[in-house]
Amino acid sequence: MTITKERKQWKMKAFLILEDGHVFTGTAIGADKEVISEIVFNTSMTGYLEVLTDPSYAGQAVVMTYPLIGNYGICYDDMESRKPWPDGYIVRELSRIPSNFRSEDTIQHFLEINDIPGIAGIDTRALTKILREKGTMNGMITRNENYDLDEAIARMKQYTPTAVVKKTTCNQSYVLPGDGHKVALLDLGAKDNIAKSLNRRGCEVTVYPADTKAEQIIASNPEGIMLSNGPGDPKECVEIIEEIKKLYATDIPIFAICLGHQLMALANGCDTYKMKYGHRGGNHPVKDLKTGRVYISSQNHGYVVNTDGLNPDVAVPAFVNVNDGTNEGLAYTGKNIFTVQFHPEACPGPQDSAYLFDRFIQMMEEK
């Protein structure tokens, strides 16, 4: 992007329209296109590149509550997947000049080359309060000053993100070599740091596409199985849930994160529901019910497992969210399986719960 073109864009108007009729006016950033998406907010103070490249944001436009974004630029080594996934990006102020010896690009250029439209210069705190009070809703980012509000709202109400796991998973399997335990990772829209966290501990990690049959994974004789994070409504993943039932039936140790946690629960007769506005950020306290210890965690989810009526012969709650009491993890009775709703691999966020990867490795060693 030339300096002249960038300066011109900083002066171009853009509008964020919510399906409840609220309209925010700001300046255009990123790609020049109109988009309708689910609007969610993230409370992280840093790590905007990791947020942008988290596949769990597919089908959503992200509001960053921290007021200044982009001040340390873009470092491509910090990406959590092959590309950014949000439909749109919404900030209070976008830094024009990054200051960081590692910076390779500006966030403005990064958004543009990846075809992500956005809006800056709006009151993101006020927007977040609306989403907290009324719940997550759909919205439109547009540069069209002659928009028809009624027509826009009608279009927004029809939008639902679909097939997002298929969109974000890898196209074919691949291996991260290691001389330790052999782990199969089912990529449901995985952040790269899940595989890297295992690989750093010596594991050989084979990453499989989300539609891989359980028989293929089992036939590879893994010592452990990881179910990754991912986007969307877990109940849409009907075929994947059927394959997870087969994985559950084995005695192979299994560790599941976020969407994987929800799918394992659904595979065992539990239910999930959509939260009012979800958990997205790097400062969510979770309590380990076995030890009583509280950890600060990184989270990104809009759905949660309903533990009401949970059969203790199947699973018991292992972690709980300290703020709202929602379930943050399950331990499966009589099985070498435990699952968590939060992100022990973090990026961005605290490393408090990274020990869970060590617990998984210990399970494989004992097996």
N, C-alpha and C positions, 0 to 999 in steps of 0.2 A: 504494500500500500504506500503510495506517495504521500509526502507531508501535506501537499495541497489537498489531496483527496481526503486524508484523515481529518484535517482541520475543518473541511466542509461538512463532513459527517457529524462532527461534534456539535454543529449548529442545527442539525436536522431534527425536527420534532418526531417524537414517537409516543404512542399511547398504549397503556395497559388497561384493558377493559375486563372487568370481572363479571361472571354470570349473574351476580346480584345487582348489577347496574353501576357499581363504583367505576369511575374512570380516573386514572392517574396519567398526567402529562409530563413527559420528560424528554430526553434527547436520545437519538438512535445510536446504538452500538452494534457491532457485529454485522451479520449478513443482512442484505436488503431483501427481506421477505416477510410475509405475514404468517403467523402461526397461531393455532389454537392448541392448548395443552392444559393438563392439570397443574395448578400452581401450588408449589410446596415451598417451605422455608427451611434454611439451614443456619444454625446458630454458631458455626465454627468461626473462630477469629482468624485462622490461617488455614492453609491447605486447599485453597480454591482450585488449584489444578487437579488435585486428587479428587475433589468433589466433582469437577467437570468430567473427569474420565472414569467415574464410578458407573458401571453399567446399570446399577439399580435405579438410576435417574432416567432411563429410557421411558419416553412417554410423558415426561414431566418438564415443567419450566421451573427453575430454581431461583428463589429469592434469597440473597445473602443478607443476614441481619447486621453483620459487621459493616460499618459505614464506608470503609475504604478498601477497595479490592483492586489487585493488580500491581501493588507497589513494589513487589519483588520479582515481577515479570513471570516468564514461563521458562521452566527448565524441563526439557523433554524427558530426561532420565527419571523424573518424578511421576510420570503418567502411570495410572493404575490399570490401563487397558490400551488397546491399539488406537483409540480415538475418543473424543468427548461424546457424551450421549444425550444430554438434556435437549429438549426442543427449543428452549429459550433461556435467557439469563437476565436477571433483574438485580440491579445494584443501586446504592445511594450515590456513590462516586467511584468512577473507574479511573485509576491512575494512568496518566498519559505517558509518564516517563518512569520506567522501573529503575530501581537502584539495588543491584545485586550482582556480585561478580559471576554468579552462575547463570544469570539470565541470558536466554537465547532469543527471546521474542517478547512482544507486548501481548497482553491479553486481548486487546482490541483486534490485532491482526490474527491471533489464534482463533478467535470467534469467527472472524470473517472467512478465513480459509477453510474452516470446518462447517460453514454454512449454518451457523447458529445465530439467529437474530436476538437482540436484547434491547433493554431500555435502562438508562441511567438517569440520575437526577431526581428520582422520586423519593418520597418518604417511606423507606422500607420498613421502618418501625411501625408506622400507621398501618401499612399493608399487612404486616405480620399480626397485628392486633385483630384485624378483620378476620384473618384466617384462623386465629385461635378462638375467636368468639363464635364465628359462624361455621367453622370447619373448612377443610380443604375443598376448593372449588375450581372449576375450569376458568380459563381466562384467554384473552387474545392479545398478542403483541402486534401492533400495526403502525405503519407510517402514513396511512391514509387518513388525511384530515377530514375527509367527507364520509367517514364511516356512518352506517345506519345502525344505531344502538339496538333497536328491536331485532333487526336481522342478525346482528352479531351475537346477541344473547341466545337467539333461537339456535344458531349454529353451535354455540358453545355447549348448550344443554344436551346436544346430541353426541358430543365427543366422549369416547371411551378408549383408553389405550388398550390395544390387543396385540397378541402374538409377540410380546416384547422379549420373552425368554429366547424364542427362536431367532429374534433379531440380534441379540447380544452374545449368544454362545459362539464358541469357536466353530470353524467349518470342518475341521478334521482333528484327530487326536495328535498329540505331540508329547515329547518326553523331556523333562528336566533331569539330567543324569545325576546320580548320587550313589554312594557306596553303602548306604544304610537301608532302612526299611523301605519296602516297595508300596507306594501309596497310589490309589486310583482316585483322581479328583473329577467329579462330575461337574462340568462347567455350566451353571444355570444363569450365567451372566457374572462370572467371577472377577473379582479384583485380583490383579497379578500378585499382590503381596500375600495372598493365601498360599499359593504354590511356592512362592519364595520363602515364606516362613518355615515351611516344611523342608524345602531344599537346603536352607541354611543350617538345618539340624541334621543334615546328611541324607535325608530321604531322597529316593528316586521317585519322582512324581510324574505319572502319566495322566495327562489332561484329556478328558473325553467330552465330545459334544453332548448337549442336553438330551438329544433323542437316542443316545446309545442304549442298546438293550442290556438289561441286567446280566443276561447270559454271557455277553461278550466281556463285561467287566469281571465277572466271577471266573471266567475261563482264563483270564490273565494271571490268576493266583495272587492277587494283592494281599499284603499283610494288613492293610487298613484302607478304608474308603472315606473320602471327604465329599460332603455335599456343600456346594458353595452358596454364596449370596446370589441375588438376582432381582430383577424388576417385576412389578405387576401383582395381580391378584393370584394368590397361590391356588385357588380353586379352579383356575383356568387350566392348570397343568395336569389334566386328567390322565393322559398317557404316561407322563413322567411319574406320577404317584403310583401307578400300577407297577412300574419297574422298581420303584423304591420299596414296595411291598416285598418283592423278591429279594432285594438286598438285605432287608430286615430279617428275612427268614434264614439267612446264613448266620454263621457265628463269627463273621469277620468284624473286627472293631470298626465302628463308624463314628465320625465326628461331623456335625452339620452346623452351618452358620446361616443365620438370617432366613432367606427363602428356603434353604435346605432344611432348617429347623422346622419351618411351617409345613413343608411337604412331608417330612417324616411324621409329624403329628397327624396330618390328614390321612396318611397311609395307615395309621393305627386307630382310626375312628374318632379322633378329636375334631374340633371345629375351629375355624378362624373367622375373624371379623375385621372390618375396616375401622381404623381408629379415626377420631374426629380430625386430628391434624398430624398424627404420627410423631415419631422421634427422629430428628435429623440434626446431628451435631456431634461435637467431641467432648461433651461435659455431662453425660447422663450417668447418674449413680445406680449401680446394680448391686444387690446383696446376694452373696453366696449363702444359701439356706443351710448348708452343711456346716460351714465354719463360722457364720455370722459376720464375716468380713465384707466390707463394702469397697467396690472398685469403681473408679471413674472410667466410663466406656465411650467408645465411638459408636454411633448408631445411624442407621438410615433405613427406616421401614415405615410403611403406612398401614400394615396389617399385623395382627397379633394372634397368638394361639389362645383360645378360650379354654381355661382349665376347670371351669365349673363342671362338676360331675366326672372329672378325670378318674379313670379306673386305676387305682394304685397297683393293680396286678400288671398293668401295662407300663405306666410311667408315673413319676412323681416330680413335682416342681423342684428345680435345682437352683434357679436364680429368679429374683423378683426385682422390678423397677422400684426404687425407693421413692420416686416422685409420685407415681400414680398407681402403684401396686400391680401393674400388668406383668404377665409372665415374661421372663427373660431367659428361660432355659429349662430343659427336661432331662432327667436321668431315667433310662428305660430299665424296668425291673427285670432282672435275670438276663440281661443282655449287655454286651460290651458296646453300648451306644449312649452317647450324651450329645445334646444339642443346645445351642445358644442363639438368642435373638440378636445379640450385639456383635461387634466386630473385634475379636481379639487380635487380629492383624493390624487394626487401626489404619493409619495412613489416609486421611489425617486423623490425629487424635492421640490419646495417651496409650502407653504400652502396658498399663496395669494388668491386663488379663492375658498377656501373651503366654503366660505359663500354661494356658489350656492346650497349646500345641505340645508342650512337654508331657502333659497328662495323657494326651492321645498317643504319643510315642511310648510312654510307659505301658499303656494298654496293649500296644502291639508287642512289646517285649514280653509281657506276662503271658500273652496268648501263645 
